[in-house]
């Protein structure tokens, strides 16, 4: 099969096109998936450049090719060469054993952060495209118990292939923060994949939503459902929101904490503006704020997303598609922030 292999942490030159990768064979409890579409996400780029290493303290665009990072994956060192790709819409081609709840021929997706909880590690995950080979190839192997059938969805393969990472992350953030009718939610990075998904889902949950976005993409954020949009350089009003959904971090973090009403909830699943942040602890404890770090997603979270996908209740904005071989161009376009919503690769 053809696919893209990450051979080392670094720039896009570390993504090597290989037309002769052996097709993987599913073992017991696994399925062979023909990849139909795979979204472009921050996490794949962050993993490529080694941004998850504790030695990196700057924003995601500050890691240079000269860095030699050994522990840049979600769980530390990566198994190079690695086929990345945390987003996947695919078709089941073969099963490693009989009696699976997923049928051959079904259209399927899976979460990017796959729960493998144990009593000792209740929030343990295994990340497709990081801990094992993912969707940046014509085929991949996925545990059957992580697959969800989306055959019934009216959405296209490309639309569905853009959703697991961004919409799964957004659903996890909003459910952990307990968003419901009556909440006023502030979403940072609202023109990106996760941010726009959070805007859409928060509106379905009955919340009022304010998005943070550049002026050039404000109309896209409003079309996604935001009631208001404020600029990225604008300081949010103090004590105006019950929930903050943050994907940016960075120098403006303290203002996000101050933007919460007493008893408010802050949920974070990204730090593209920088992971090192500063705030006044008195704002947190005197106002009884709750902070949620959101990486683990329970099966109930992703199942709730799949229900919405199968109903056609969510439809991602797809700005552009690319042949998988053009992954470097797609990732460059992604990091340029020129396009709102999602970019998708087609094997």
C-alpha positions, 0 to 999 in steps of 0.5 A, a space after each residue: 500500500 501507499 502511505 506517508 511515514 514519519 521517520 524522525 521528529 522535525 520539519 515536513 521533510 521527515 514525512 516520507 511518501 512510501 508506495 510499498 508499505 506492506 498492508 497490515 494484517 488484523 489480529 484478534 480483536 482488530 479490523 483492517 480498514 480502507 482509509 477513505 479520508 483523513 483530516 489534518 490536525 494540530 496533534 499530527 503536526 505537534 507530534 511531528 515536530 516533537 512539541 509534546 516533549 516537556 523540553 519544549 516551552 514555546 508555542 507550536 510554531 516555535 519548534 525549529 528543525 534543529 531541535 533533537 527531541 527524543 520524547 515528542 509523542 503523547 506517551 514519550 518516544 515514538 516508534 519510527 517509522 510511524 504512520 501518523 493520522 489521528 482522523 479516519 473515515 474508512 471501510 471495514 475490509 477484514 476482521 481478525 476473528 469472527 463474531 464482531 459487532 462491526 460488519 465487513 463493508 461498514 463505514 466506520 470511524 474511531 476516536 483519536 484518543 482511544 480509552 483503554 482504562 484500567 482500575 489503576 489507570 482510569 484515564 489511560 488512552 492509546 492514540 492512533 497515529 502516535 502509539 500505533 500506525 494511523 490513517 495517513 495510508 491506504 489501510 490501517 488496523 484498528 481495535 474493533 472495540 474502538 470502531 463506530 459504525 457511521 454507515 447511516 450518516 448522510 454526511 460524506 466520507 470527507 466530512 466524516 473523516 474531518 470529525 473524530 479528532 476535532 469534534 471528539 475533542 470538542 465533545 469531550 471539553 463540553 461534556 467535562 465542563 457540563 455545558 447546558 442551557 443557560 451557560 454562556 460559553 467562550 471558545 478560543 481558537 473558534 475558527 479552527 477545527 476543534 474551536 468551530 466544532 465546540 461552537 456547533 456542539 455548544 449551540 446544540 446543547 442550548 448555550 449562548 456562545 462567544 467565539 474568539 477569532 480573527 476578523 477575516 474568519 468571524 463570519 465563518 464562526 458566526 455561521 457555525 452558530 456563534 452568537 458573538 465573535 470577539 477579536 483575538 487581541 481583544 481582552 474578554 469582559 471580566 466575569 462574563 462567562 460561565 464556561 471557557 473552552 480553551 485551545 490556545 493558552 499562551 500570554 492571554 491565559 490569565 484574562 480567560 480565567 478572569 473572564 469566568 463568573 464565580 463558580 465558572 468552569 475552564 476546560 482546556 485541550 490545546 495550547 497552540 499559543 504556548 503551554 507556559 501560562 500565568 494567572 492570579 491564583 486568587 482569581 481561581 480560588 476566591 471565585 470557586 473556579 473549576 479547571 478541567 484538563 481534557 484528553 481522555 474521552 470516555 466511550 460515552 463521549 464519542 458515542 454521543 458524537 456518533 449519534 449526532 453524526 448519524 443524525 446529520 446534526 453536525 456538518 463540518 466546514 471543509 475548506 480544502 482537500 488534498 491527495 495524501 501525497 501532498 501532506 506537506 502542502 496540506 500541513 503548511 496550509 493548516 499552520 498558515 491559518 489561512 483556512 477556517 474549519 478543516 483540511 482533509 487528505 484523500 489516500 
